[in-house]
Amino acid sequence: MRVDRVTVLPERVDVLITVGGAETLRTSADERVSERAMEMLPGLGRHRCDNNQRRTFADEIGDTEVPHLFEHVVLELMALAGSPRSLRGETVWDFRRDGDGVFRVSLEYDDDLVCLGAIKAAGRVVRYVLDGGKPPDIGAEREDLLALRRVPATSGEPEV
Ligand SMILES: [Zn+2]
C-alpha cells in the first residue's frame, strides 16, 4: 500500500492510495491483520462505518479493503491526539476510472497538521499490521501528533 498523493481541502483531506497487484488488498488475507490492529488501537472497535450504517467497524475489520482500514486508523490516531470522534472518513474506488488498486480516502479534520501527521503514522501502523515486525509505539506517535496541534483538542482521550 502506497500513499501517492495528499490534498488538503478546506473541509477534508483527500488521500490517493495504490495497492499493488502482489500486495494484500483485503484484511481477510491473514487473521493476524485485524488482531494486530485491534490490539494496537482498541478504539477502532467503537468506530461506526458510514459505508454501511448497520455495521460497526469492529464487524468489518476482519474482511475489508486495506485502504479502508487505513482510513479508520487515521481517524483513530487523530482522536487519540484530541480530534473529535465525530469526524468522518470515506473510502471509495473506481478501478476503471483510476486504475487497478487505486483508492480515494477522504478524511474530515479539525487540525490539518494533525491530520497529515496521522496519515504518515497510519502508514507505519498499516505496514506493521500487514507485515508484522516491530510494532510502532502508539504512545510516542500520539505525543508527536499532540505536538503538531494548533487547534485546541476536543477529545484528548488518554486511552491508548
Ligand atoms: Zn468505514
Backbone and ligand atoms as CSV (ligand in chain L), in Angstrom:
chain,resi,resn,atom,element,x,y,z
A,1,MET,N,N,0.838,-1.192,0.000
A,1,MET,CA,C,0.000,0.000,0.000
A,1,MET,C,C,0.879,1.250,0.000
A,2,ARG,N,N,0.581,2.135,-0.921
A,2,ARG,CA,C,1.430,3.324,-1.064
A,2,ARG,C,C,0.536,4.572,-1.089
A,3,VAL,N,N,0.930,5.598,-0.349
A,3,VAL,CA,C,0.230,6.885,-0.416
A,3,VAL,C,C,0.840,7.674,-1.564
A,4,ASP,N,N,0.043,7.918,-2.603
A,4,ASP,CA,C,0.562,8.593,-3.794
A,4,ASP,C,C,0.395,10.103,-3.750
A,5,ARG,N,N,-0.715,10.549,-3.136
A,5,ARG,CA,C,-0.951,11.991,-3.160
A,5,ARG,C,C,-1.841,12.372,-1.985
A,6,VAL,N,N,-1.527,13.504,-1.376
A,6,VAL,CA,C,-2.338,14.025,-0.275
A,6,VAL,C,C,-2.722,15.448,-0.637
A,7,THR,N,N,-4.037,15.740,-0.612
A,7,THR,CA,C,-4.528,17.068,-0.979
A,7,THR,C,C,-5.336,17.634,0.186
A,8,VAL,N,N,-4.916,18.796,0.686
A,8,VAL,CA,C,-5.635,19.430,1.794
A,8,VAL,C,C,-6.664,20.389,1.210
A,9,LEU,N,N,-7.926,20.112,1.461
A,9,LEU,CA,C,-9.033,20.952,1.023
A,9,LEU,C,C,-9.624,21.624,2.264
A,10,PRO,N,N,-10.478,22.670,2.058
A,10,PRO,CA,C,-10.992,23.381,3.234
A,10,PRO,C,C,-11.768,22.482,4.209
A,11,GLU,N,N,-12.473,21.484,3.689
A,11,GLU,CA,C,-13.330,20.660,4.547
A,11,GLU,C,C,-12.762,19.273,4.830
A,12,ARG,N,N,-11.778,18.852,4.027
A,12,ARG,CA,C,-11.308,17.482,4.185
A,12,ARG,C,C,-9.915,17.345,3.571
A,13,VAL,N,N,-9.284,16.222,3.874
A,13,VAL,CA,C,-8.015,15.863,3.238
A,13,VAL,C,C,-8.278,14.634,2.372
A,14,ASP,N,N,-7.884,14.711,1.118
A,14,ASP,CA,C,-8.034,13.584,0.196
A,14,ASP,C,C,-6.695,12.875,0.044
A,15,VAL,N,N,-6.730,11.551,0.124
A,15,VAL,CA,C,-5.514,10.745,0.006
A,15,VAL,C,C,-5.716,9.747,-1.125
A,16,LEU,N,N,-4.781,9.753,-2.060
A,16,LEU,CA,C,-4.812,8.777,-3.155
A,16,LEU,C,C,-3.850,7.651,-2.801
A,17,ILE,N,N,-4.383,6.429,-2.799
A,17,ILE,CA,C,-3.615,5.270,-2.344
A,17,ILE,C,C,-3.591,4.222,-3.439
A,18,THR,N,N,-2.455,3.580,-3.628
A,18,THR,CA,C,-2.383,2.451,-4.556
A,18,THR,C,C,-1.969,1.196,-3.807
A,19,VAL,N,N,-2.724,0.133,-4.045
A,19,VAL,CA,C,-2.338,-1.189,-3.557
A,19,VAL,C,C,-1.862,-1.971,-4.775
A,20,GLY,N,N,-0.582,-2.356,-4.778
A,20,GLY,CA,C,-0.007,-3.054,-5.934
A,20,GLY,C,C,-0.583,-4.460,-6.078
A,21,GLY,N,N,-0.487,-4.999,-7.282
A,21,GLY,CA,C,-1.089,-6.297,-7.579
A,21,GLY,C,C,-0.663,-7.425,-6.658
A,22,ALA,N,N,0.585,-7.418,-6.211
A,22,ALA,CA,C,1.077,-8.506,-5.370
A,22,ALA,C,C,0.845,-8.234,-3.893
A,23,GLU,N,N,0.327,-7.051,-3.570
A,23,GLU,CA,C,0.167,-6.682,-2.167
A,23,GLU,C,C,-1.198,-7.114,-1.636
A,24,THR,N,N,-1.304,-7.146,-0.311
A,24,THR,CA,C,-2.554,-7.532,0.344
A,24,THR,C,C,-3.620,-6.473,0.087
A,25,LEU,N,N,-4.750,-6.899,-0.491
A,25,LEU,CA,C,-5.836,-5.967,-0.775
A,25,LEU,C,C,-6.888,-5.986,0.321
A,26,ARG,N,N,-7.104,-7.168,0.910
A,26,ARG,CA,C,-8.146,-7.286,1.927
A,26,ARG,C,C,-7.555,-7.775,3.243
A,27,THR,N,N,-8.151,-7.308,4.342
A,27,THR,CA,C,-7.662,-7.685,5.668
A,27,THR,C,C,-7.887,-9.171,5.947
A,28,SER,N,N,-8.793,-9.797,5.199
A,28,SER,CA,C,-9.092,-11.212,5.417
A,28,SER,C,C,-7.957,-12.127,4.956
A,29,ALA,N,N,-6.950,-11.574,4.274
A,29,ALA,CA,C,-5.832,-12.385,3.782
A,29,ALA,C,C,-5.096,-13.077,4.931
A,30,ASP,N,N,-5.141,-12.494,6.132
A,30,ASP,CA,C,-4.391,-13.039,7.272
A,30,ASP,C,C,-5.093,-12.570,8.536
A,31,GLU,N,N,-5.541,-13.507,9.368
A,31,GLU,CA,C,-6.326,-13.103,10.545
A,31,GLU,C,C,-5.512,-12.258,11.522
A,32,ARG,N,N,-4.187,-12.343,11.429
A,32,ARG,CA,C,-3.364,-11.525,12.329
A,32,ARG,C,C,-3.479,-10.033,12.018
A,33,VAL,N,N,-3.931,-9.702,10.804
A,33,VAL,CA,C,-4.043,-8.278,10.435
A,33,VAL,C,C,-5.019,-7.564,11.372
A,34,SER,N,N,-6.235,-8.108,11.501
A,34,SER,CA,C,-7.207,-7.428,12.368
A,34,SER,C,C,-6.821,-7.587,13.838
A,35,GLU,N,N,-6.207,-8.719,14.200
A,35,GLU,CA,C,-5.777,-8.896,15.596
A,35,GLU,C,C,-4.750,-7.836,15.989
A,36,ARG,N,N,-3.750,-7.649,15.132
A,36,ARG,CA,C,-2.713,-6.642,15.437
A,36,ARG,C,C,-3.321,-5.243,15.499
A,37,ALA,N,N,-4.237,-4.948,14.563
A,37,ALA,CA,C,-4.821,-3.603,14.518
A,37,ALA,C,C,-5.636,-3.324,15.784
A,38,MET,N,N,-6.451,-4.310,16.204
A,38,MET,CA,C,-7.291,-4.103,17.387
A,38,MET,C,C,-6.461,-4.040,18.660
A,39,GLU,N,N,-5.386,-4.809,18.689
A,39,GLU,CA,C,-4.524,-4.799,19.865
A,39,GLU,C,C,-3.821,-3.444,19.996
A,40,MET,N,N,-3.383,-2.926,18.855
A,40,MET,CA,C,-2.650,-1.666,18.862
A,40,MET,C,C,-3.574,-0.469,19.095
A,41,LEU,N,N,-4.776,-0.513,18.491
A,41,LEU,CA,C,-5.723,0.608,18.564
A,41,LEU,C,C,-7.116,0.072,18.917
A,42,PRO,N,N,-7.332,-0.259,20.207
A,42,PRO,CA,C,-8.615,-0.855,20.603
A,42,PRO,C,C,-9.808,0.037,20.289
A,43,GLY,N,N,-9.585,1.352,20.229
A,43,GLY,CA,C,-10.672,2.285,19.932
A,43,GLY,C,C,-11.311,2.044,18.573
A,44,LEU,N,N,-10.613,1.356,17.672
A,44,LEU,CA,C,-11.178,1.043,16.351
A,44,LEU,C,C,-12.491,0.277,16.488
A,45,GLY,N,N,-12.611,-0.507,17.568
A,45,GLY,CA,C,-13.794,-1.330,17.761
A,45,GLY,C,C,-15.055,-0.519,17.959
A,46,ARG,N,N,-14.901,0.750,18.327
A,46,ARG,CA,C,-16.073,1.591,18.580
A,46,ARG,C,C,-16.431,2.468,17.386
A,47,HIS,N,N,-15.652,2.391,16.316
A,47,HIS,CA,C,-15.949,3.239,15.159
A,47,HIS,C,C,-17.230,2.783,14.484
A,48,ARG,N,N,-18.009,3.756,14.042
A,48,ARG,CA,C,-19.109,3.431,13.149
A,48,ARG,C,C,-18.609,3.560,11.732
A,49,CYS,N,N,-19.246,2.811,10.856
A,49,CYS,CA,C,-18.813,2.813,9.481
A,49,CYS,C,C,-19.875,3.460,8.628
A,50,ASP,N,N,-19.545,4.577,7.986
A,50,ASP,CA,C,-20.551,5.279,7.189
A,50,ASP,C,C,-20.904,4.529,5.912
A,51,ASN,N,N,-20.016,3.620,5.503
A,51,ASN,CA,C,-20.291,2.870,4.278
A,51,ASN,C,C,-21.477,1.928,4.462
A,52,ASN,N,N,-21.712,1.523,5.688
A,52,ASN,CA,C,-22.798,0.585,5.949
A,52,ASN,C,C,-23.323,0.861,7.351
A,53,GLN,N,N,-24.467,1.516,7.406
A,53,GLN,CA,C,-24.977,2.071,8.660
A,53,GLN,C,C,-25.181,1.021,9.749
A,54,ARG,N,N,-25.435,-0.201,9.372
A,54,ARG,CA,C,-25.845,-1.178,10.373
A,54,ARG,C,C,-24.670,-1.936,10.961
A,55,ARG,N,N,-23.488,-1.728,10.424
A,55,ARG,CA,C,-22.331,-2.445,10.931
A,55,ARG,C,C,-21.345,-1.466,11.545
A,56,THR,N,N,-20.698,-1.905,12.620
A,56,THR,CA,C,-19.615,-1.110,13.171
A,56,THR,C,C,-18.327,-1.527,12.474
A,57,PHE,N,N,-17.288,-0.748,12.663
A,57,PHE,CA,C,-16.027,-1.136,12.049
A,57,PHE,C,C,-15.498,-2.434,12.672
A,58,ALA,N,N,-15.888,-2.709,13.928
A,58,ALA,CA,C,-15.481,-3.976,14.551
A,58,ALA,C,C,-15.998,-5.169,13.753
A,59,ASP,N,N,-17.187,-5.013,13.155
A,59,ASP,CA,C,-17.730,-6.087,12.318
A,59,ASP,C,C,-16.993,-6.198,10.991
A,60,GLU,N,N,-16.471,-5.075,10.521
A,60,GLU,CA,C,-15.880,-5.011,9.183
A,60,GLU,C,C,-14.396,-5.361,9.157
A,61,ILE,N,N,-13.730,-5.150,10.278
A,61,ILE,CA,C,-12.265,-5.104,10.233
A,61,ILE,C,C,-11.637,-6.423,9.772
A,62,GLY,N,N,-12.326,-7.535,10.010
A,62,GLY,CA,C,-11.755,-8.823,9.625
A,62,GLY,C,C,-11.788,-9.091,8.134
A,63,ASP,N,N,-12.637,-8.343,7.420
A,63,ASP,CA,C,-12.740,-8.562,5.974
A,63,ASP,C,C,-13.139,-7.273,5.284
A,64,THR,N,N,-12.132,-6.435,5.049
A,64,THR,CA,C,-12.393,-5.185,4.340
A,64,THR,C,C,-11.143,-4.808,3.550
A,65,GLU,N,N,-11.238,-3.758,2.752
A,65,GLU,CA,C,-10.101,-3.335,1.948
A,65,GLU,C,C,-9.050,-2.696,2.866
A,66,VAL,N,N,-7.786,-2.951,2.594
A,66,VAL,CA,C,-6.709,-2.375,3.404
A,66,VAL,C,C,-6.790,-0.837,3.439
A,67,PRO,N,N,-7.091,-0.137,2.329
A,67,PRO,CA,C,-7.207,1.324,2.427
A,67,PRO,C,C,-8.360,1.781,3.336
A,68,HIS,N,N,-9.405,0.957,3.456
A,68,HIS,CA,C,-10.493,1.281,4.394
A,68,HIS,C,C,-9.996,1.148,5.837
A,69,LEU,N,N,-9.184,0.121,6.108
A,69,LEU,CA,C,-8.537,0.022,7.421
A,69,LEU,C,C,-7.668,1.257,7.667
A,70,PHE,N,N,-6.900,1.656,6.662
A,70,PHE,CA,C,-6.051,2.852,6.766
A,70,PHE,C,C,-6.889,4.062,7.172
A,71,GLU,N,N,-8.041,4.244,6.515
A,71,GLU,CA,C,-8.941,5.375,6.837
A,71,GLU,C,C,-9.265,5.388,8.331
A,72,HIS,N,N,-9.675,4.230,8.861
A,72,HIS,CA,C,-10.072,4.181,10.274
A,72,HIS,C,C,-8.875,4.352,11.203
A,73,VAL,N,N,-7.708,3.875,10.792
A,73,VAL,CA,C,-6.510,4.073,11.619
A,73,VAL,C,C,-6.179,5.569,11.701
A,74,VAL,N,N,-6.284,6.292,10.581
A,74,VAL,CA,C,-6.029,7.743,10.607
A,74,VAL,C,C,-6.989,8.417,11.585
A,75,LEU,N,N,-8.293,8.097,11.482
A,75,LEU,CA,C,-9.288,8.733,12.348
A,75,LEU,C,C,-9.020,8.405,13.819
A,76,GLU,N,N,-8.600,7.175,14.100
A,76,GLU,CA,C,-8.324,6.786,15.483
A,76,GLU,C,C,-7.096,7.527,16.027
A,77,LEU,N,N,-6.055,7.637,15.218
A,77,LEU,CA,C,-4.857,8.364,15.667
A,77,LEU,C,C,-5.191,9.832,15.904
A,78,MET,N,N,-6.014,10.414,15.032
A,78,MET,CA,C,-6.434,11.805,15.242
A,78,MET,C,C,-7.210,11.934,16.552
A,79,ALA,N,N,-8.106,10.979,16.827
A,79,ALA,CA,C,-8.898,11.029,18.060
A,79,ALA,C,C,-7.989,10.927,19.288
A,80,LEU,N,N,-6.977,10.060,19.209
A,80,LEU,CA,C,-6.047,9.933,20.330
A,80,LEU,C,C,-5.288,11.239,20.555
A,81,ALA,N,N,-5.145,12.019,19.482
A,81,ALA,CA,C,-4.450,13.304,19.585
A,81,ALA,C,C,-5.440,14.457,19.771
A,82,GLY,N,N,-6.666,14.138,20.208
A,82,GLY,CA,C,-7.584,15.193,20.617
A,82,GLY,C,C,-8.596,15.647,19.597
A,83,SER,N,N,-8.633,15.028,18.414
A,83,SER,CA,C,-9.633,15.411,17.415
A,83,SER,C,C,-10.986,14.794,17.787
A,84,PRO,N,N,-12.095,15.469,17.413
A,84,PRO,CA,C,-13.403,14.925,17.765
A,84,PRO,C,C,-13.666,13.575,17.108
A,85,ARG,N,N,-14.316,12.690,17.846
A,85,ARG,CA,C,-14.654,11.387,17.281
A,85,ARG,C,C,-15.791,11.470,16.272
A,86,SER,N,N,-16.387,12.647,16.156
A,86,SER,CA,C,-17.466,12.813,15.172
A,86,SER,C,C,-16.922,13.013,13.751
A,87,LEU,N,N,-15.614,13.225,13.598
A,87,LEU,CA,C,-15.048,13.382,12.252
A,87,LEU,C,C,-15.256,12.100,11.455
A,88,ARG,N,N,-15.544,12.265,10.167
A,88,ARG,CA,C,-15.844,11.104,9.344
A,88,ARG,C,C,-14.801,10.903,8.266
A,89,GLY,N,N,-14.779,9.684,7.789
A,89,GLY,CA,C,-13.930,9.355,6.654
A,89,GLY,C,C,-14.727,8.582,5.630
A,90,GLU,N,N,-14.139,8.446,4.455
A,90,GLU,CA,C,-14.798,7.676,3.401
A,90,GLU,C,C,-13.718,7.077,2.503
A,91,THR,N,N,-13.934,5.860,2.091
A,91,THR,CA,C,-13.016,5.207,1.154
A,91,THR,C,C,-13.810,4.754,-0.056
A,92,VAL,N,N,-13.421,5.218,-1.237
A,92,VAL,CA,C,-14.116,4.824,-2.464
A,92,VAL,C,C,-13.087,4.422,-3.510
A,93,TRP,N,N,-13.545,3.689,-4.501
A,93,TRP,CA,C,-12.653,3.317,-5.588
A,93,TRP,C,C,-13.461,3.100,-6.851
A,94,ASP,N,N,-12.801,3.343,-7.956
A,94,ASP,CA,C,-13.371,3.070,-9.272
A,94,ASP,C,C,-12.179,2.671,-10.140
A,95,PHE,N,N,-11.891,1.365,-10.155
A,95,PHE,CA,C,-10.672,0.897,-10.823
A,95,PHE,C,C,-10.709,1.194,-12.321
A,96,ARG,N,N,-11.909,1.262,-12.893
A,96,ARG,CA,C,-11.985,1.561,-14.332
A,96,ARG,C,C,-11.552,2.991,-14.616
A,97,ARG,N,N,-11.919,3.886,-13.711
A,97,ARG,CA,C,-11.561,5.292,-13.905
A,97,ARG,C,C,-10.121,5.575,-13.488
A,98,ASP,N,N,-9.738,5.046,-12.318
A,98,ASP,CA,C,-8.471,5.457,-11.707
A,98,ASP,C,C,-7.330,4.467,-11.934
A,99,GLY,N,N,-7.670,3.245,-12.323
A,99,GLY,CA,C,-6.645,2.215,-12.485
A,99,GLY,C,C,-6.770,1.167,-11.380
A,100,ASP,N,N,-6.236,-0.010,-11.655
A,100,ASP,CA,C,-6.336,-1.123,-10.702
A,100,ASP,C,C,-5.665,-0.777,-9.385
A,101,GLY,N,N,-6.354,-1.066,-8.302
A,101,GLY,CA,C,-5.753,-0.921,-6.978
A,101,GLY,C,C,-5.675,0.507,-6.474
A,102,VAL,N,N,-6.331,1.462,-7.166
A,102,VAL,CA,C,-6.273,2.866,-6.736
A,102,VAL,C,C,-7.524,3.198,-5.904
A,103,PHE,N,N,-7.295,3.712,-4.707
A,103,PHE,CA,C,-8.369,4.062,-3.771
A,103,PHE,C,C,-8.288,5.545,-3.436
A,104,ARG,N,N,-9.479,6.125,-3.183
A,104,ARG,CA,C,-9.545,7.518,-2.736
A,104,ARG,C,C,-10.109,7.543,-1.318
A,105,VAL,N,N,-9.291,7.992,-0.384
A,105,VAL,CA,C,-9.700,8.086,1.018
A,105,VAL,C,C,-9.868,9.566,1.350
A,106,SER,N,N,-11.043,9.933,1.881
A,106,SER,CA,C,-11.299,11.309,2.301
A,106,SER,C,C,-11.471,11.348,3.804
A,107,LEU,N,N,-10.872,12.340,4.436
A,107,LEU,CA,C,-10.898,12.455,5.891
A,107,LEU,C,C,-11.280,13.871,6.288
A,108,GLU,N,N,-12.303,13.996,7.133
A,108,GLU,CA,C,-12.567,15.296,7.747
A,108,GLU,C,C,-11.472,15.558,8.778
A,109,TYR,N,N,-11.259,16.830,9.097
A,109,TYR,CA,C,-10.228,17.121,10.094
A,109,TYR,C,C,-10.619,18.338,10.904
A,110,ASP,N,N,-10.033,18.467,12.074
A,110,ASP,CA,C,-10.146,19.722,12.829
A,110,ASP,C,C,-8.846,20.507,12.672
A,111,ASP,N,N,-7.719,19.818,12.729
A,111,ASP,CA,C,-6.405,20.456,12.638
A,111,ASP,C,C,-5.667,19.788,11.477
A,112,ASP,N,N,-5.346,20.562,10.447
A,112,ASP,CA,C,-4.781,19.958,9.236
A,112,ASP,C,C,-3.434,19.277,9.494
A,113,LEU,N,N,-2.585,19.872,10.334
A,113,LEU,CA,C,-1.276,19.247,10.571
A,113,LEU,C,C,-1.405,17.935,11.339
A,114,VAL,N,N,-2.354,17.888,12.266
A,114,VAL,CA,C,-2.590,16.626,12.986
A,114,VAL,C,C,-3.061,15.557,12.006
A,115,CYS,N,N,-3.930,15.955,11.078
A,115,CYS,CA,C,-4.429,15.000,10.088
A,115,CYS,C,C,-3.281,14.504,9.205
A,116,LEU,N,N,-2.428,15.398,8.758
A,116,LEU,CA,C,-1.305,14.998,7.905
A,116,LEU,C,C,-0.335,14.098,8.668
A,117,GLY,N,N,-0.080,14.439,9.939
A,117,GLY,CA,C,0.792,13.600,10.755
A,117,GLY,C,C,0.183,12.226,10.975
A,118,ALA,N,N,-1.137,12.196,11.165
A,118,ALA,CA,C,-1.821,10.911,11.380
A,118,ALA,C,C,-1.781,10.061,10.114
A,119,ILE,N,N,-1.817,10.703,8.955
A,119,ILE,CA,C,-1.709,9.954,7.684
A,119,ILE,C,C,-0.340,9.275,7.603
A,120,LYS,N,N,0.714,10.020,7.957
A,120,LYS,CA,C,2.059,9.428,7.953
A,120,LYS,C,C,2.148,8.279,8.951
A,121,ALA,N,N,1.653,8.516,10.162
A,121,ALA,CA,C,1.739,7.491,11.207
A,121,ALA,C,C,0.896,6.274,10.837
A,122,ALA,N,N,-0.268,6.506,10.230
A,122,ALA,CA,C,-1.142,5.386,9.851
A,122,ALA,C,C,-0.460,4.503,8.818
A,123,GLY,N,N,0.361,5.091,7.962
A,123,GLY,CA,C,1.128,4.286,7.012
A,123,GLY,C,C,2.036,3.307,7.738
A,124,ARG,N,N,2.658,3.780,8.820
A,124,ARG,CA,C,3.535,2.890,9.616
A,124,ARG,C,C,2.714,1.815,10.323
A,125,VAL,N,N,1.561,2.210,10.873
A,125,VAL,CA,C,0.717,1.238,11.584
A,125,VAL,C,C,0.225,0.164,10.616
A,126,VAL,N,N,-0.239,0.576,9.440
A,126,VAL,CA,C,-0.783,-0.401,8.489
A,126,VAL,C,C,0.325,-1.321,7.980
A,127,ARG,N,N,1.505,-0.788,7.773
A,127,ARG,CA,C,2.621,-1.643,7.343
A,127,ARG,C,C,2.886,-2.717,8.404
A,128,TYR,N,N,2.861,-2.297,9.666
A,128,TYR,CA,C,3.073,-3.277,10.743
A,128,TYR,C,C,1.940,-4.302,10.794
A,129,VAL,N,N,0.686,-3.879,10.732
A,129,VAL,CA,C,-0.389,-4.865,10.879
A,129,VAL,C,C,-0.407,-5.832,9.697
A,130,LEU,N,N,0.078,-5.398,8.536
A,130,LEU,CA,C,0.150,-6.307,7.390
A,130,LEU,C,C,1.335,-7.252,7.483
A,131,ASP,N,N,2.479,-6.723,7.871
A,131,ASP,CA,C,3.729,-7.487,7.739
A,131,ASP,C,C,4.303,-7.973,9.059
A,132,GLY,N,N,3.807,-7.466,10.192
A,132,GLY,CA,C,4.403,-7.826,11.468
A,132,GLY,C,C,5.714,-7.086,11.672
A,133,GLY,N,N,6.592,-7.645,12.474
A,133,GLY,CA,C,7.851,-6.959,12.784
A,133,GLY,C,C,7.684,-6.126,14.037
A,134,LYS,N,N,8.442,-5.042,14.097
A,134,LYS,CA,C,8.440,-4.218,15.303
A,134,LYS,C,C,7.231,-3.288,15.289
A,135,PRO,N,N,6.353,-3.372,16.298
A,135,PRO,CA,C,5.165,-2.513,16.291
A,135,PRO,C,C,5.517,-1.045,16.547
A,136,PRO,N,N,4.855,-0.111,15.869
A,136,PRO,CA,C,5.049,1.304,16.174
A,136,PRO,C,C,4.628,1.595,17.620
A,137,ASP,N,N,5.257,2.562,18.229
A,137,ASP,CA,C,4.944,2.975,19.594
A,137,ASP,C,C,3.807,4.007,19.534
A,138,ILE,N,N,2.582,3.549,19.833
A,138,ILE,CA,C,1.420,4.424,19.675
A,138,ILE,C,C,1.473,5.620,20.633
A,139,GLY,N,N,2.003,5.382,21.849
A,139,GLY,CA,C,2.134,6.490,22.793
A,139,GLY,C,C,3.028,7.589,22.240
A,140,ALA,N,N,4.141,7.188,21.608
A,140,ALA,CA,C,5.063,8.166,21.024
A,140,ALA,C,C,4.438,8.844,19.803
A,141,GLU,N,N,3.717,8.061,19.001
A,141,GLU,CA,C,3.036,8.655,17.834
A,141,GLU,C,C,2.042,9.717,18.311
A,142,ARG,N,N,1.313,9.394,19.397
A,142,ARG,CA,C,0.325,10.338,19.921
A,142,ARG,C,C,1.008,11.623,20.403
A,143,GLU,N,N,2.129,11.472,21.102
A,143,GLU,CA,C,2.860,12.653,21.570
A,143,GLU,C,C,3.293,13.528,20.398
A,144,ASP,N,N,3.779,12.880,19.324
A,144,ASP,CA,C,4.216,13.631,18.140
A,144,ASP,C,C,3.039,14.390,17.523
A,145,LEU,N,N,1.873,13.744,17.478
A,145,LEU,CA,C,0.697,14.400,16.893
A,145,LEU,C,C,0.235,15.553,17.773
A,146,LEU,N,N,0.272,15.341,19.089
A,146,LEU,CA,C,-0.137,16.420,20.008
A,146,LEU,C,C,0.766,17.638,19.831
A,147,ALA,N,N,2.048,17.396,19.531
A,147,ALA,CA,C,2.992,18.498,19.354
A,147,ALA,C,C,2.689,19.297,18.086
A,148,LEU,N,N,1.990,18.673,17.128
A,148,LEU,CA,C,1.643,19.376,15.884
A,148,LEU,C,C,0.387,20.226,16.047
A,149,ARG,N,N,-0.401,19.934,17.075
A,149,ARG,CA,C,-1.735,20.516,17.192
A,149,ARG,C,C,-1.701,22.020,17.437
A,150,ARG,N,N,-2.503,22.759,16.656
A,150,ARG,CA,C,-2.690,24.194,16.873
A,150,ARG,C,C,-4.124,24.502,17.270
A,151,VAL,N,N,-5.067,23.660,16.782
A,151,VAL,CA,C,-6.469,23.813,17.172
A,151,VAL,C,C,-6.645,23.092,18.511
A,152,PRO,N,N,-7.257,23.741,19.520
A,152,PRO,CA,C,-7.386,23.083,20.831
A,152,PRO,C,C,-8.068,21.715,20.728
A,153,ALA,N,N,-7.556,20.776,21.513
A,153,ALA,CA,C,-8.105,19.409,21.496
A,153,ALA,C,C,-9.521,19.419,22.055
A,154,THR,N,N,-10.382,18.583,21.470
A,154,THR,CA,C,-11.745,18.461,21.974
A,154,THR,C,C,-11.996,17.117,22.616
A,155,SER,N,N,-11.204,16.105,22.281
A,155,SER,CA,C,-11.443,14.817,22.941
A,155,SER,C,C,-10.305,14.458,23.896
A,156,GLY,N,N,-9.080,14.383,23.391
A,156,GLY,CA,C,-7.931,14.178,24.247
A,156,GLY,C,C,-8.012,12.966,25.150
A,157,GLU,N,N,-8.549,11.869,24.626
A,157,GLU,CA,C,-8.660,10.666,25.451
A,157,GLU,C,C,-7.284,10.089,25.713
A,158,PRO,N,N,-6.988,9.794,26.960
A,158,PRO,CA,C,-5.676,9.239,27.290
A,158,PRO,C,C,-5.545,7.781,26.872
A,159,GLU,N,N,-6.655,7.144,26.550
A,159,GLU,CA,C,-6.645,5.718,26.213
A,159,GLU,C,C,-5.716,5.436,25.019
A,160,VAL,N,N,-4.891,4.405,25.139
A,160,VAL,CA,C,-4.050,4.003,24.010
A,160,VAL,C,C,-4.219,2.521,23.796
L,1,ZN,ZN,ZN,-15.568,2.652,7.483
